[in-house]
Amino acid sequence: MATGKVARRTAVGDVVGLLDSPEIAALIAELDALRWTGRKGFGTRALVGACLVKSLFALPTWTWVAALIAEHPGLQDALGGCPSVWSKYRFAGKLRENRPVLNACLDAVAESLRAENPDFGRDVAIDASDLPAFANGQRYVSKGGKERERYSDPDASWGHRSAVSTRKGGGFYGFKLHLAVCTATGLPLAWRVETARRQESLYVAPLIDAMHARGFKPETCAMDKGYDNNRVYAECEERGCEPVIPIRGAKANQPALPLALGGRLFPRIPRHSDRFRTLYRRRVAVERAFGDLKHGYGLAPLRVRGLAKVQLHADLTMLARLGQALSRARESVVIAA
């Protein structure tokens, strides 16, 4: 007898759906082709699945992932094995050496999402968020002690972050994730990890170029006042994207011209217009995305050191997030049919 109820989705079901998707299946096949000779280890499907489990269950370390899989028969059946901790570390190193293969998979997932939703990536928002390093960045070993000679994460640096909730703003030691998201869906389109000292506005053009490389043609880009400078406006307009940025300083009270000319002072989307206000309000999508990725998919806290490892950690987190969104979009189409 039909009850009209829908079965609750499980994380194991999500893992199986992701591994069986054409995009991730192609990644597994590519990595199998790159397999080195020697003693046979754990299968690529099991290791890629372990990477997805790490993000979907928001686990900080490979040790936790191995413990969960060892105690979860459903995950073992989904992955086809129970990879050891050290096999996961070795596999992460292999992924770092073959980043083009992982990038191709991310591009394929993004292309499939765009096919499911033609408006995906039309209006975007860009911002940066702190990723504190898994290291001590203090200059001195102890108060009044000698100066530190070696840092456990030499790629990290000191930067500034704003206040969030009860956390005070100020300096932090680590990295920054520069992220572009679709304001309609809240899904990441392009991202980049840099050391914390790097200024945020330097990466607007690279992010838009990365979106173009994935086939996205954003029409507008909402950013906060930290991006309010002439260079950012010029870079956006050169790429066919209208910047939506509040103006700082005394020019903020300047009356708008009847005809928008472009540039920082008189953007083509006038700041006093309803369209500007609507587009800028949607900038909150990038803030929600940071919170979702950090707390729901295990992007933070970091438990790896070095820029290359942090970038891989971010890439795998994005793969799980985008792959899950694509899987659910396809499910909704099947149910509607």
RARASUL-V446764 format. One record per run of one state. SS is the DSSP state (hx for helix, st for strand, lp for the rest). FROM is the first residue (numbers start at 1). LEN is the number of residues. If there is no record, write none. Layout:
ss/from/len
SS/FROM/LEN
SS/FROM/LEN
This chain:
ss/from/len
lp/1/10
hx/11/10
lp/21/1
hx/22/12
lp/34/10
hx/44/13
lp/57/5
hx/62/9
lp/71/2
hx/73/7
lp/80/5
hx/85/13
lp/98/1
hx/99/18
lp/117/6
st/123/10
lp/133/7
st/140/1
lp/141/6
st/147/1
lp/148/9
st/157/5
lp/162/2
st/164/1
lp/165/2
st/167/1
lp/168/2
st/170/13
lp/183/5
st/188/8
lp/196/4
hx/200/14
lp/214/6
st/220/4
lp/224/1
hx/225/3
lp/228/2
hx/230/9
lp/239/3
st/242/4
lp/246/3
hx/249/5
lp/254/20
hx/274/8
lp/282/2
hx/284/13
lp/297/10
hx/307/30
lp/337/1
